[in-house]
């Protein structure tokens, strides 16, 4: 059986090892906080000794505080619900086209049978992104929308009329543009 003196030394050694181990853990982890409480005296754990059994004061080291590791709660980010952005309604912005040839009631004369009348239409404003055109000539049926290209045709002698309409990639349609012109042949 161990003597009381040996028991006290073992208890003190355990406290020193625990304190050292706790200090190492604290240095390795920032997620823990250290709270220190005084170590209970050995007398609280040992039976009362008689005067002859008590160790001398020089043999008992002063007990060191016991380190207790307490996990520090990690703060959770607060989640503020962000409002869902509502789409802004798109404002229609149809293409604006300037038809520069032929002008209204202009006389056009061909001097060769292999000539064709070509409409000159130039985007002038609005949204002309992905612009397409449809047309009708001399009140015939409307064509379908096609990508913008040079529109040429063989007019009839006399008064001719064509109408064109444009739309952009968003489906915004322009007004209908109509031109009349007079056609003559001199060959």
C-alpha positions, 0 to 999 in steps of 0.5 A: 500500500502506498504511503500518504506522501506518495499519494500526494506526490502522485496527485500533484504530478497528475495536476502538473501533467494535466495543466501542461497538456491543457496548455499544449491543446490551447496553443494548438486550437483557437476554438477553445477558451481556458478557464482556470479554477483553483485545484482542490487541496490534497487534504480534501481527498485524503483522510485526516492524518495524525501529527506523526503521519503528516508530511512536512511542509517542505515536502509538499509543493504548492498545487498548481491551478487545474486547466479546464478546456471549454469549447468556444461556440463558433458564431453562426452568420446571421442570414438576412433574407435578401429580397429577390430582385424583380425583373424590370419590365422591358420597354418596347423599342421598335426599330426606326428605319429611313427609306432613302430610295426611292423617295415618295413619288420619285420617277425612276427610269431604267435604260437597260433591261437587266436593271432592277429597282433596289430599295435603300433602307437604313436603320435610323433609331430604336433597337435595331438589334437582330432586325428583320424585314417583311414586304409587300409589292403592289399590294401583293401578299406579305412576305415572312420576316427575313434578315435584312438584305438588299430588297430588289424587284422588277417594277411595273411601268407606271405607278408602283407601291411597296410597303415594308415593316421591320422587327428587332430580336425582341419582336418589337415591330416598327410602323409600316413604311409605304412608298409610291414611285413612278417607273419608266423604261427608256430602252 
